[in-house]
Amino acid sequence: MEQDGGGAGGERRTDAALAALIDQGIGFDADCGATIAWAFLARHGVPPALILRVLAAPGEGSAPRRTRGATAPPAPLQ
């Protein structure tokens, strides 16, 4: 069941063409990084606020991109 895109939380895309672009952008993000994904989506007319929301938030049911302490401490100088 699709809902209109009027509210936050549980929002569903009703525009099939936009949905396909967003899905491709998410794929580019996973494969090539956020910069390429952003450029692709922007080139196809996706509004910047929507691009930010899509690329900044992890997908439903997936882990965040980074966890605390994910980066290793710097190696000691010798």
Backbone atoms as SQL, in Angstrom:
CREATE TABLE atoms (id INTEGER PRIMARY KEY, chain TEXT, resi INTEGER, resn TEXT, atom TEXT, x REAL, y REAL, z REAL);
INSERT INTO atoms VALUES
  (1, 'A', 1, 'MET', 'N', 0.825, -1.190, 0.000),
  (2, 'A', 1, 'MET', 'CA', 0.000, 0.000, 0.000),
  (3, 'A', 1, 'MET', 'C', 0.860, 1.242, 0.000),
  (4, 'A', 2, 'GLU', 'N', 0.571, 2.139, -0.893),
  (5, 'A', 2, 'GLU', 'CA', 1.324, 3.382, -0.945),
  (6, 'A', 2, 'GLU', 'C', 0.520, 4.489, -0.298),
  (7, 'A', 3, 'GLN', 'N', 1.235, 5.337, 0.417),
  (8, 'A', 3, 'GLN', 'CA', 0.619, 6.502, 1.022),
  (9, 'A', 3, 'GLN', 'C', 1.092, 7.707, 0.249),
  (10, 'A', 4, 'ASP', 'N', 0.403, 8.833, 0.449),
  (11, 'A', 4, 'ASP', 'CA', 0.924, 10.042, -0.171),
  (12, 'A', 4, 'ASP', 'C', 2.183, 10.463, 0.554),
  (13, 'A', 5, 'GLY', 'N', 2.994, 11.273, -0.083),
  (14, 'A', 5, 'GLY', 'CA', 4.266, 11.679, 0.487),
  (15, 'A', 5, 'GLY', 'C', 4.154, 12.858, 1.414),
  (16, 'A', 6, 'GLY', 'N', 2.999, 13.066, 2.040),
  (17, 'A', 6, 'GLY', 'CA', 2.777, 14.269, 2.813),
  (18, 'A', 6, 'GLY', 'C', 3.376, 14.300, 4.192),
  (19, 'A', 7, 'GLY', 'N', 3.670, 13.183, 4.809),
  (20, 'A', 7, 'GLY', 'CA', 4.107, 13.222, 6.199),
  (21, 'A', 7, 'GLY', 'C', 5.398, 12.494, 6.428),
  (22, 'A', 8, 'ALA', 'N', 5.982, 12.761, 7.573),
  (23, 'A', 8, 'ALA', 'CA', 7.227, 12.092, 7.942),
  (24, 'A', 8, 'ALA', 'C', 6.898, 10.751, 8.581),
  (25, 'A', 9, 'GLY', 'N', 7.842, 9.845, 8.553),
  (26, 'A', 9, 'GLY', 'CA', 7.668, 8.556, 9.191),
  (27, 'A', 9, 'GLY', 'C', 6.737, 7.662, 8.385),
  (28, 'A', 10, 'GLY', 'N', 7.230, 6.559, 7.885),
  (29, 'A', 10, 'GLY', 'CA', 6.426, 5.658, 7.104),
  (30, 'A', 10, 'GLY', 'C', 6.090, 6.184, 5.718),
  (31, 'A', 11, 'GLU', 'N', 6.778, 7.224, 5.311),
  (32, 'A', 11, 'GLU', 'CA', 6.514, 7.867, 4.031),
  (33, 'A', 11, 'GLU', 'C', 6.858, 6.917, 2.884),
  (34, 'A', 12, 'ARG', 'N', 6.009, 6.855, 1.880),
  (35, 'A', 12, 'ARG', 'CA', 6.233, 6.008, 0.708),
  (36, 'A', 12, 'ARG', 'C', 6.298, 6.872, -0.530),
  (37, 'A', 13, 'ARG', 'N', 7.185, 6.514, -1.449),
  (38, 'A', 13, 'ARG', 'CA', 7.271, 7.238, -2.719),
  (39, 'A', 13, 'ARG', 'C', 6.127, 6.787, -3.609),
  (40, 'A', 14, 'THR', 'N', 5.435, 7.730, -4.222),
  (41, 'A', 14, 'THR', 'CA', 4.349, 7.373, -5.123),
  (42, 'A', 14, 'THR', 'C', 4.731, 7.592, -6.580),
  (43, 'A', 15, 'ASP', 'N', 5.784, 8.316, -6.845),
  (44, 'A', 15, 'ASP', 'CA', 6.242, 8.591, -8.197),
  (45, 'A', 15, 'ASP', 'C', 7.237, 7.496, -8.593),
  (46, 'A', 16, 'ALA', 'N', 6.837, 6.627, -9.509),
  (47, 'A', 16, 'ALA', 'CA', 7.680, 5.487, -9.885),
  (48, 'A', 16, 'ALA', 'C', 9.011, 5.923, -10.485),
  (49, 'A', 17, 'ALA', 'N', 9.014, 6.981, -11.280),
  (50, 'A', 17, 'ALA', 'CA', 10.265, 7.444, -11.886),
  (51, 'A', 17, 'ALA', 'C', 11.218, 7.964, -10.814),
  (52, 'A', 18, 'LEU', 'N', 10.696, 8.730, -9.859),
  (53, 'A', 18, 'LEU', 'CA', 11.536, 9.231, -8.772),
  (54, 'A', 18, 'LEU', 'C', 12.030, 8.078, -7.910),
  (55, 'A', 19, 'ALA', 'N', 11.172, 7.110, -7.662),
  (56, 'A', 19, 'ALA', 'CA', 11.567, 5.940, -6.877),
  (57, 'A', 19, 'ALA', 'C', 12.729, 5.210, -7.543),
  (58, 'A', 20, 'ALA', 'N', 12.665, 5.059, -8.863),
  (59, 'A', 20, 'ALA', 'CA', 13.741, 4.384, -9.588),
  (60, 'A', 20, 'ALA', 'C', 15.040, 5.178, -9.499),
  (61, 'A', 21, 'LEU', 'N', 14.958, 6.507, -9.623),
  (62, 'A', 21, 'LEU', 'CA', 16.157, 7.349, -9.494),
  (63, 'A', 21, 'LEU', 'C', 16.768, 7.226, -8.104),
  (64, 'A', 22, 'ILE', 'N', 15.914, 7.279, -7.085),
  (65, 'A', 22, 'ILE', 'CA', 16.395, 7.175, -5.704),
  (66, 'A', 22, 'ILE', 'C', 17.070, 5.823, -5.490),
  (67, 'A', 23, 'ASP', 'N', 16.458, 4.752, -5.997),
  (68, 'A', 23, 'ASP', 'CA', 17.058, 3.424, -5.855),
  (69, 'A', 23, 'ASP', 'C', 18.415, 3.352, -6.547),
  (70, 'A', 24, 'GLN', 'N', 18.524, 3.960, -7.736),
  (71, 'A', 24, 'GLN', 'CA', 19.819, 3.989, -8.428),
  (72, 'A', 24, 'GLN', 'C', 20.830, 4.800, -7.624),
  (73, 'A', 25, 'GLY', 'N', 20.389, 5.920, -7.084),
  (74, 'A', 25, 'GLY', 'CA', 21.276, 6.752, -6.270),
  (75, 'A', 25, 'GLY', 'C', 21.791, 6.013, -5.053),
  (76, 'A', 26, 'ILE', 'N', 20.923, 5.243, -4.409),
  (77, 'A', 26, 'ILE', 'CA', 21.338, 4.450, -3.249),
  (78, 'A', 26, 'ILE', 'C', 22.364, 3.407, -3.680),
  (79, 'A', 27, 'GLY', 'N', 22.158, 2.821, -4.853),
  (80, 'A', 27, 'GLY', 'CA', 23.138, 1.867, -5.376),
  (81, 'A', 27, 'GLY', 'C', 24.480, 2.522, -5.648),
  (82, 'A', 28, 'PHE', 'N', 24.452, 3.719, -6.246),
  (83, 'A', 28, 'PHE', 'CA', 25.701, 4.449, -6.480),
  (84, 'A', 28, 'PHE', 'C', 26.385, 4.779, -5.159),
  (85, 'A', 29, 'ASP', 'N', 25.603, 5.129, -4.153),
  (86, 'A', 29, 'ASP', 'CA', 26.169, 5.439, -2.840),
  (87, 'A', 29, 'ASP', 'C', 26.912, 4.229, -2.292),
  (88, 'A', 30, 'ALA', 'N', 26.300, 3.062, -2.381),
  (89, 'A', 30, 'ALA', 'CA', 26.923, 1.842, -1.865),
  (90, 'A', 30, 'ALA', 'C', 28.159, 1.447, -2.674),
  (91, 'A', 31, 'ASP', 'N', 28.084, 1.601, -3.995),
  (92, 'A', 31, 'ASP', 'CA', 29.166, 1.144, -4.864),
  (93, 'A', 31, 'ASP', 'C', 30.281, 2.162, -5.073),
  (94, 'A', 32, 'CYS', 'N', 29.918, 3.443, -5.183),
  (95, 'A', 32, 'CYS', 'CA', 30.884, 4.472, -5.596),
  (96, 'A', 32, 'CYS', 'C', 31.069, 5.592, -4.586),
  (97, 'A', 33, 'GLY', 'N', 30.173, 5.682, -3.619),
  (98, 'A', 33, 'GLY', 'CA', 30.278, 6.737, -2.618),
  (99, 'A', 33, 'GLY', 'C', 29.217, 7.808, -2.780),
  (100, 'A', 34, 'ALA', 'N', 29.077, 8.604, -1.725),
  (101, 'A', 34, 'ALA', 'CA', 28.018, 9.610, -1.663),
  (102, 'A', 34, 'ALA', 'C', 28.199, 10.727, -2.686),
  (103, 'A', 35, 'THR', 'N', 29.440, 11.070, -3.020),
  (104, 'A', 35, 'THR', 'CA', 29.666, 12.162, -3.974),
  (105, 'A', 35, 'THR', 'C', 29.100, 11.813, -5.346),
  (106, 'A', 36, 'ILE', 'N', 29.370, 10.606, -5.806),
  (107, 'A', 36, 'ILE', 'CA', 28.854, 10.161, -7.103),
  (108, 'A', 36, 'ILE', 'C', 27.334, 10.052, -7.043),
  (109, 'A', 37, 'ALA', 'N', 26.823, 9.503, -5.950),
  (110, 'A', 37, 'ALA', 'CA', 25.373, 9.372, -5.799),
  (111, 'A', 37, 'ALA', 'C', 24.704, 10.740, -5.815),
  (112, 'A', 38, 'TRP', 'N', 25.293, 11.702, -5.087),
  (113, 'A', 38, 'TRP', 'CA', 24.728, 13.061, -5.042),
  (114, 'A', 38, 'TRP', 'C', 24.718, 13.668, -6.449),
  (115, 'A', 39, 'ALA', 'N', 25.837, 13.549, -7.163),
  (116, 'A', 39, 'ALA', 'CA', 25.929, 14.121, -8.508),
  (117, 'A', 39, 'ALA', 'C', 24.885, 13.500, -9.437),
  (118, 'A', 40, 'PHE', 'N', 24.721, 12.191, -9.358),
  (119, 'A', 40, 'PHE', 'CA', 23.731, 11.504, -10.186),
  (120, 'A', 40, 'PHE', 'C', 22.325, 12.019, -9.897),
  (121, 'A', 41, 'LEU', 'N', 21.970, 12.059, -8.620),
  (122, 'A', 41, 'LEU', 'CA', 20.621, 12.490, -8.246),
  (123, 'A', 41, 'LEU', 'C', 20.377, 13.955, -8.603),
  (124, 'A', 42, 'ALA', 'N', 21.364, 14.809, -8.353),
  (125, 'A', 42, 'ALA', 'CA', 21.217, 16.235, -8.669),
  (126, 'A', 42, 'ALA', 'C', 21.058, 16.435, -10.173),
  (127, 'A', 43, 'ARG', 'N', 21.827, 15.698, -10.956),
  (128, 'A', 43, 'ARG', 'CA', 21.751, 15.815, -12.420),
  (129, 'A', 43, 'ARG', 'C', 20.366, 15.438, -12.941),
  (130, 'A', 44, 'HIS', 'N', 19.694, 14.567, -12.211),
  (131, 'A', 44, 'HIS', 'CA', 18.357, 14.136, -12.617),
  (132, 'A', 44, 'HIS', 'C', 17.250, 14.944, -11.937),
  (133, 'A', 45, 'GLY', 'N', 17.614, 16.065, -11.325),
  (134, 'A', 45, 'GLY', 'CA', 16.611, 16.989, -10.809),
  (135, 'A', 45, 'GLY', 'C', 16.035, 16.676, -9.445),
  (136, 'A', 46, 'VAL', 'N', 16.663, 15.771, -8.709),
  (137, 'A', 46, 'VAL', 'CA', 16.178, 15.477, -7.356),
  (138, 'A', 46, 'VAL', 'C', 16.558, 16.654, -6.461),
  (139, 'A', 47, 'PRO', 'N', 15.617, 17.186, -5.685),
  (140, 'A', 47, 'PRO', 'CA', 15.911, 18.340, -4.830),
  (141, 'A', 47, 'PRO', 'C', 16.996, 18.030, -3.795),
  (142, 'A', 48, 'PRO', 'N', 17.885, 18.996, -3.520),
  (143, 'A', 48, 'PRO', 'CA', 18.980, 18.775, -2.573),
  (144, 'A', 48, 'PRO', 'C', 18.526, 18.282, -1.199),
  (145, 'A', 49, 'ALA', 'N', 17.412, 18.789, -0.688),
  (146, 'A', 49, 'ALA', 'CA', 16.938, 18.349, 0.631),
  (147, 'A', 49, 'ALA', 'C', 16.580, 16.863, 0.622),
  (148, 'A', 50, 'LEU', 'N', 16.011, 16.388, -0.478),
  (149, 'A', 50, 'LEU', 'CA', 15.668, 14.976, -0.590),
  (150, 'A', 50, 'LEU', 'C', 16.931, 14.127, -0.724),
  (151, 'A', 51, 'ILE', 'N', 17.885, 14.595, -1.521),
  (152, 'A', 51, 'ILE', 'CA', 19.150, 13.865, -1.665),
  (153, 'A', 51, 'ILE', 'C', 19.816, 13.716, -0.304),
  (154, 'A', 52, 'LEU', 'N', 19.868, 14.790, 0.448),
  (155, 'A', 52, 'LEU', 'CA', 20.492, 14.747, 1.767),
  (156, 'A', 52, 'LEU', 'C', 19.790, 13.749, 2.669),
  (157, 'A', 53, 'ARG', 'N', 18.469, 13.771, 2.670),
  (158, 'A', 53, 'ARG', 'CA', 17.711, 12.854, 3.524),
  (159, 'A', 53, 'ARG', 'C', 17.963, 11.402, 3.127),
  (160, 'A', 54, 'VAL', 'N', 18.006, 11.133, 1.835),
  (161, 'A', 54, 'VAL', 'CA', 18.205, 9.762, 1.356),
  (162, 'A', 54, 'VAL', 'C', 19.618, 9.265, 1.645),
  (163, 'A', 55, 'LEU', 'N', 20.618, 10.104, 1.380),
  (164, 'A', 55, 'LEU', 'CA', 22.001, 9.651, 1.526),
  (165, 'A', 55, 'LEU', 'C', 22.500, 9.706, 2.965),
  (166, 'A', 56, 'ALA', 'N', 21.895, 10.531, 3.804),
  (167, 'A', 56, 'ALA', 'CA', 22.366, 10.673, 5.181),
  (168, 'A', 56, 'ALA', 'C', 21.815, 9.594, 6.097),
  (169, 'A', 57, 'ALA', 'N', 20.632, 9.089, 5.825),
  (170, 'A', 57, 'ALA', 'CA', 19.986, 8.129, 6.717),
  (171, 'A', 57, 'ALA', 'C', 20.214, 6.710, 6.212),
  (172, 'A', 58, 'PRO', 'N', 20.504, 5.787, 7.127),
  (173, 'A', 58, 'PRO', 'CA', 20.615, 4.391, 6.701),
  (174, 'A', 58, 'PRO', 'C', 19.240, 3.868, 6.296),
  (175, 'A', 59, 'GLY', 'N', 19.216, 2.878, 5.433),
  (176, 'A', 59, 'GLY', 'CA', 17.951, 2.289, 5.011),
  (177, 'A', 59, 'GLY', 'C', 17.262, 1.566, 6.148),
  (178, 'A', 60, 'GLU', 'N', 15.993, 1.311, 5.979),
  (179, 'A', 60, 'GLU', 'CA', 15.240, 0.610, 7.007),
  (180, 'A', 60, 'GLU', 'C', 15.848, -0.766, 7.245),
  (181, 'A', 61, 'GLY', 'N', 16.067, -1.082, 8.503),
  (182, 'A', 61, 'GLY', 'CA', 16.580, -2.391, 8.860),
  (183, 'A', 61, 'GLY', 'C', 18.071, -2.566, 8.661),
  (184, 'A', 62, 'SER', 'N', 18.771, -1.529, 8.262),
  (185, 'A', 62, 'SER', 'CA', 20.211, -1.671, 8.083),
  (186, 'A', 62, 'SER', 'C', 20.953, -0.927, 9.179),
  (187, 'A', 63, 'ALA', 'N', 22.166, -1.321, 9.390),
  (188, 'A', 63, 'ALA', 'CA', 22.990, -0.690, 10.419),
  (189, 'A', 63, 'ALA', 'C', 23.466, 0.672, 9.939),
  (190, 'A', 64, 'PRO', 'N', 23.752, 1.572, 10.871),
  (191, 'A', 64, 'PRO', 'CA', 24.316, 2.864, 10.466),
  (192, 'A', 64, 'PRO', 'C', 25.619, 2.652, 9.712),
  (193, 'A', 65, 'ARG', 'N', 25.979, 3.627, 8.870),
  (194, 'A', 65, 'ARG', 'CA', 27.213, 3.510, 8.094),
  (195, 'A', 65, 'ARG', 'C', 28.436, 3.418, 8.980),
  (196, 'A', 66, 'ARG', 'N', 28.450, 4.187, 10.043),
  (197, 'A', 66, 'ARG', 'CA', 29.601, 4.192, 10.939),
  (198, 'A', 66, 'ARG', 'C', 29.131, 3.986, 12.359),
  (199, 'A', 67, 'THR', 'N', 29.953, 3.329, 13.128),
  (200, 'A', 67, 'THR', 'CA', 29.654, 3.187, 14.547),
  (201, 'A', 67, 'THR', 'C', 30.714, 3.933, 15.328),
  (202, 'A', 68, 'ARG', 'N', 30.412, 4.233, 16.570),
  (203, 'A', 68, 'ARG', 'CA', 31.406, 4.921, 17.394),
  (204, 'A', 68, 'ARG', 'C', 32.667, 4.079, 17.493),
  (205, 'A', 69, 'GLY', 'N', 33.786, 4.754, 17.419),
  (206, 'A', 69, 'GLY', 'CA', 35.060, 4.056, 17.537),
  (207, 'A', 69, 'GLY', 'C', 35.418, 3.234, 16.315),
  (208, 'A', 70, 'ALA', 'N', 34.767, 3.473, 15.204),
  (209, 'A', 70, 'ALA', 'CA', 35.032, 2.681, 14.001),
  (210, 'A', 70, 'ALA', 'C', 36.409, 2.967, 13.421),
  (211, 'A', 71, 'THR', 'N', 36.925, 4.157, 13.667),
  (212, 'A', 71, 'THR', 'CA', 38.248, 4.468, 13.142),
  (213, 'A', 71, 'THR', 'C', 39.306, 4.006, 14.130),
  (214, 'A', 72, 'ALA', 'N', 40.371, 3.493, 13.605),
  (215, 'A', 72, 'ALA', 'CA', 41.463, 3.019, 14.454),
  (216, 'A', 72, 'ALA', 'C', 42.254, 4.209, 14.985),
  (217, 'A', 73, 'PRO', 'N', 42.795, 4.083, 16.194),
  (218, 'A', 73, 'PRO', 'CA', 43.616, 5.181, 16.709),
  (219, 'A', 73, 'PRO', 'C', 44.883, 5.317, 15.875),
  (220, 'A', 74, 'PRO', 'N', 45.439, 6.513, 15.809),
  (221, 'A', 74, 'PRO', 'CA', 46.653, 6.685, 15.012),
  (222, 'A', 74, 'PRO', 'C', 47.810, 5.868, 15.579),
  (223, 'A', 75, 'ALA', 'N', 48.669, 5.423, 14.685),
  (224, 'A', 75, 'ALA', 'CA', 49.848, 4.662, 15.111),
  (225, 'A', 75, 'ALA', 'C', 50.811, 5.598, 15.833),
  (226, 'A', 76, 'PRO', 'N', 51.501, 5.098, 16.855),
  (227, 'A', 76, 'PRO', 'CA', 52.451, 5.958, 17.572),
  (228, 'A', 76, 'PRO', 'C', 53.621, 6.355, 16.669),
  (229, 'A', 77, 'LEU', 'N', 54.106, 7.560, 16.861),
  (230, 'A', 77, 'LEU', 'CA', 55.266, 8.035, 16.106),
  (231, 'A', 77, 'LEU', 'C', 56.520, 7.359, 16.632),
  (232, 'A', 78, 'GLN', 'N', 57.431, 7.051, 15.751),
  (233, 'A', 78, 'GLN', 'CA', 58.680, 6.411, 16.174),
  (234, 'A', 78, 'GLN', 'C', 59.865, 7.212, 15.729);
